[in-house]
Amino acid sequence: MNPQLNSVRLLNSANSADLNLLFQHYAWAHSLGVKWLSICVDDVETKESPDVVAAQDAKMVNTFVARLRERDPKAQLILCPGPYWGDGTAPEVHA
């Protein structure tokens, strides 16, 4: 899920009420038996610096993983971060 795309109001990952509302979607999917979930926060423009956004995203994902694992210790959460570069195939990345 990308909580930012096509949203009327962007998610404030520093706001616990926003995180609780978003977590309800993950809890619902998990209750249906989904064991691997993802949070995609890519392709969203922000006025904040990439470092601030990355730190907020990491905190959000860590919070979600902890909450999911309270329900199911085997639950997994994948993050597609906002600030990223390339596709991993550039030669200088593998050097």
N, C-alpha and C positions, 0 to 999 in steps of 0.2 A: 504494500500500500504506500502511496505517496500522499501524505496528509496535506501537502501544500498545493498540489496541482488541482485545478478546478474547484478550489475552496472559495467560499464567499469571504471568509476571514482566515488569514493565515494563522497556523498553529504557532502559539508562543511556547516554545519548549521549556522556557523558564517558569511557566505558569502551571502550578500543580492541578488546577481545575481543567485546563486544556489537556494535560497529560492523562488525567482520569477519564475524560470523555473519549480520548483516542484509545486508551487501553481497553475500553469496553468492546471495541471492534475486535481487538486481538483476543480478548477473553472469549468472545462469542465464537470466533473461528476455532479457537483451541477447544472449546466445548463440543464442537462438531467432529473432533478427532484430528485436526490439523496439528502436526508436530513441528513443522518448519514454517516459520513466519518471517516476513521481511518488513523493514522500514526503509523506504526509499525517499531520501530528501535531496536527490539530485535535480538539476535543471530548474532550480528556484533561485531567482535573483534576490539579493538582500543588500541592505545598506550597511550591514555590519561587516567587519573584516572576516576573511576566511578562517582565521584562527579562532575568533569568537564563535562563529557558527559551528566549527568542528568540535569545539569544547562543549557547546550546548547539545549537539547531536550525540556525542559520546555519553554525556550524562543521561540523556533521554533513553538511549539504548541500554545502558547499564541498569537504569531503573526498571525498564520493561523486562529485561532478562530476569532480574531478581523477582519481579512479581510473577512472571510466567513460571519460573522454577519453584515458587512457593506452591503452585498448583500442580506442577509436573516437573520433577527434577531433570527429565530428559528433553524438555522443550528447547528448541533452538531458535535463535533470532539472527537474521542476516541484515547487515546495514549496507546500503548503497549511499555513501556520504555525498554531501553537496560539493565540497571542494575536492575535486580529483582531476587527474590529468591523463589523457591518452588512454590507450587500450592495453598497455603492457607489452606491446610488441616492438617498441622503439629500441634500437640496438644499445643506446646509451643507458637504458634502464637495466639491461641485462649484464652490463659490463662489471 
